[in-house]
């Protein structure tokens, strides 16, 4: 269970610079625009992974209590 929490913390820490990167290059063109897009979609992917891991963690905790 600790590994799951460490993974969740790692993904949350990774999301912060990706969000910052997308904000810095939000209206840029060319290569910096691509970097902004990578930052934004990387951030969205991190949020999706965090949601899935949170639901998995909650389901696992409920299963442990009932078993």
CNS distance restraints for C-alpha pairs under 8 A (distance, minus, plus):
assign (resid   1 and name CA) (resid   5 and name CA) 6.65 0.50 0.50
assign (resid   2 and name CA) (resid   6 and name CA) 6.20 0.50 0.50
assign (resid   3 and name CA) (resid   7 and name CA) 6.10 0.50 0.50
assign (resid   4 and name CA) (resid   8 and name CA) 6.24 0.50 0.50
assign (resid   4 and name CA) (resid  53 and name CA) 7.69 0.50 0.50
assign (resid   4 and name CA) (resid  57 and name CA) 7.72 0.50 0.50
assign (resid   5 and name CA) (resid   9 and name CA) 6.19 0.50 0.50
assign (resid   6 and name CA) (resid  10 and name CA) 6.11 0.50 0.50
assign (resid   7 and name CA) (resid  11 and name CA) 6.19 0.50 0.50
assign (resid   8 and name CA) (resid  12 and name CA) 6.20 0.50 0.50
assign (resid   8 and name CA) (resid  50 and name CA) 6.26 0.50 0.50
assign (resid   8 and name CA) (resid  53 and name CA) 6.98 0.50 0.50
assign (resid   9 and name CA) (resid  13 and name CA) 6.13 0.50 0.50
assign (resid  10 and name CA) (resid  14 and name CA) 6.15 0.50 0.50
assign (resid  11 and name CA) (resid  15 and name CA) 6.20 0.50 0.50
assign (resid  11 and name CA) (resid  46 and name CA) 6.03 0.50 0.50
assign (resid  11 and name CA) (resid  49 and name CA) 7.72 0.50 0.50
assign (resid  11 and name CA) (resid  50 and name CA) 7.02 0.50 0.50
assign (resid  12 and name CA) (resid  16 and name CA) 6.82 0.50 0.50
assign (resid  12 and name CA) (resid  46 and name CA) 7.07 0.50 0.50
assign (resid  12 and name CA) (resid  47 and name CA) 7.91 0.50 0.50
assign (resid  12 and name CA) (resid  50 and name CA) 7.37 0.50 0.50
assign (resid  13 and name CA) (resid  17 and name CA) 7.67 0.50 0.50
assign (resid  14 and name CA) (resid  18 and name CA) 6.68 0.50 0.50
assign (resid  14 and name CA) (resid  46 and name CA) 7.57 0.50 0.50
assign (resid  15 and name CA) (resid  19 and name CA) 6.11 0.50 0.50
assign (resid  15 and name CA) (resid  42 and name CA) 7.45 0.50 0.50
assign (resid  15 and name CA) (resid  43 and name CA) 5.14 0.50 0.50
assign (resid  15 and name CA) (resid  46 and name CA) 5.82 0.50 0.50
assign (resid  15 and name CA) (resid  47 and name CA) 7.50 0.50 0.50
assign (resid  16 and name CA) (resid  20 and name CA) 6.30 0.50 0.50
assign (resid  16 and name CA) (resid  43 and name CA) 7.74 0.50 0.50
assign (resid  17 and name CA) (resid  21 and name CA) 5.89 0.50 0.50
assign (resid  17 and name CA) (resid  39 and name CA) 7.96 0.50 0.50
assign (resid  18 and name CA) (resid  22 and name CA) 6.20 0.50 0.50
assign (resid  18 and name CA) (resid  38 and name CA) 7.95 0.50 0.50
assign (resid  18 and name CA) (resid  39 and name CA) 4.45 0.50 0.50
assign (resid  18 and name CA) (resid  40 and name CA) 6.52 0.50 0.50
assign (resid  18 and name CA) (resid  42 and name CA) 6.31 0.50 0.50
assign (resid  18 and name CA) (resid  43 and name CA) 5.40 0.50 0.50
assign (resid  19 and name CA) (resid  23 and name CA) 6.27 0.50 0.50
assign (resid  19 and name CA) (resid  39 and name CA) 6.07 0.50 0.50
assign (resid  19 and name CA) (resid  40 and name CA) 6.11 0.50 0.50
assign (resid  19 and name CA) (resid  43 and name CA) 5.70 0.50 0.50
assign (resid  20 and name CA) (resid  24 and name CA) 6.24 0.50 0.50
assign (resid  20 and name CA) (resid  39 and name CA) 7.68 0.50 0.50
assign (resid  21 and name CA) (resid  25 and name CA) 6.52 0.50 0.50
assign (resid  21 and name CA) (resid  35 and name CA) 7.38 0.50 0.50
assign (resid  21 and name CA) (resid  36 and name CA) 5.96 0.50 0.50
assign (resid  21 and name CA) (resid  39 and name CA) 5.34 0.50 0.50
assign (resid  21 and name CA) (resid  40 and name CA) 7.60 0.50 0.50
assign (resid  22 and name CA) (resid  26 and name CA) 5.72 0.50 0.50
assign (resid  22 and name CA) (resid  35 and name CA) 7.29 0.50 0.50
assign (resid  22 and name CA) (resid  36 and name CA) 4.17 0.50 0.50
assign (resid  22 and name CA) (resid  37 and name CA) 6.39 0.50 0.50
assign (resid  22 and name CA) (resid  38 and name CA) 7.38 0.50 0.50
assign (resid  22 and name CA) (resid  39 and name CA) 4.59 0.50 0.50
assign (resid  22 and name CA) (resid  40 and name CA) 4.92 0.50 0.50
assign (resid  23 and name CA) (resid  36 and name CA) 7.06 0.50 0.50
assign (resid  24 and name CA) (resid  36 and name CA) 7.16 0.50 0.50
assign (resid  25 and name CA) (resid  32 and name CA) 6.02 0.50 0.50
assign (resid  25 and name CA) (resid  33 and name CA) 5.94 0.50 0.50
assign (resid  25 and name CA) (resid  35 and name CA) 7.06 0.50 0.50
assign (resid  25 and name CA) (resid  36 and name CA) 4.74 0.50 0.50
assign (resid  26 and name CA) (resid  33 and name CA) 6.83 0.50 0.50
assign (resid  26 and name CA) (resid  36 and name CA) 5.69 0.50 0.50
assign (resid  26 and name CA) (resid  37 and name CA) 7.80 0.50 0.50
assign (resid  27 and name CA) (resid  33 and name CA) 6.86 0.50 0.50
assign (resid  28 and name CA) (resid  32 and name CA) 5.83 0.50 0.50
assign (resid  28 and name CA) (resid  33 and name CA) 4.60 0.50 0.50
assign (resid  28 and name CA) (resid  36 and name CA) 7.71 0.50 0.50
assign (resid  29 and name CA) (resid  33 and name CA) 4.60 0.50 0.50
assign (resid  29 and name CA) (resid  34 and name CA) 7.62 0.50 0.50
assign (resid  30 and name CA) (resid  34 and name CA) 6.46 0.50 0.50
assign (resid  31 and name CA) (resid  35 and name CA) 6.38 0.50 0.50
assign (resid  32 and name CA) (resid  36 and name CA) 6.19 0.50 0.50
assign (resid  33 and name CA) (resid  37 and name CA) 6.22 0.50 0.50
assign (resid  34 and name CA) (resid  38 and name CA) 6.14 0.50 0.50
assign (resid  35 and name CA) (resid  39 and name CA) 6.12 0.50 0.50
assign (resid  36 and name CA) (resid  40 and name CA) 6.19 0.50 0.50
assign (resid  37 and name CA) (resid  41 and name CA) 6.10 0.50 0.50
assign (resid  38 and name CA) (resid  42 and name CA) 5.74 0.50 0.50
assign (resid  39 and name CA) (resid  43 and name CA) 6.04 0.50 0.50
assign (resid  40 and name CA) (resid  44 and name CA) 6.30 0.50 0.50
assign (resid  41 and name CA) (resid  45 and name CA) 6.10 0.50 0.50
assign (resid  42 and name CA) (resid  46 and name CA) 6.22 0.50 0.50
assign (resid  43 and name CA) (resid  47 and name CA) 6.29 0.50 0.50
assign (resid  44 and name CA) (resid  48 and name CA) 6.23 0.50 0.50
assign (resid  45 and name CA) (resid  49 and name CA) 6.15 0.50 0.50
assign (resid  46 and name CA) (resid  50 and name CA) 6.10 0.50 0.50
assign (resid  47 and name CA) (resid  51 and name CA) 6.22 0.50 0.50
assign (resid  48 and name CA) (resid  52 and name CA) 6.28 0.50 0.50
assign (resid  49 and name CA) (resid  53 and name CA) 6.06 0.50 0.50
assign (resid  50 and name CA) (resid  54 and name CA) 5.96 0.50 0.50
assign (resid  51 and name CA) (resid  55 and name CA) 6.24 0.50 0.50
assign (resid  52 and name CA) (resid  56 and name CA) 6.13 0.50 0.50
assign (resid  53 and name CA) (resid  57 and name CA) 5.99 0.50 0.50
assign (resid  54 and name CA) (resid  58 and name CA) 6.14 0.50 0.50
assign (resid  55 and name CA) (resid  59 and name CA) 6.06 0.50 0.50
assign (resid  56 and name CA) (resid  60 and name CA) 6.03 0.50 0.50
assign (resid  57 and name CA) (resid  61 and name CA) 6.15 0.50 0.50
assign (resid  58 and name CA) (resid  62 and name CA) 6.21 0.50 0.50
assign (resid  59 and name CA) (resid  63 and name CA) 6.06 0.50 0.50
assign (resid  60 and name CA) (resid  64 and name CA) 6.18 0.50 0.50
assign (resid  61 and name CA) (resid  65 and name CA) 6.41 0.50 0.50
assign (resid  62 and name CA) (resid  66 and name CA) 6.42 0.50 0.50
assign (resid  63 and name CA) (resid  67 and name CA) 6.02 0.50 0.50
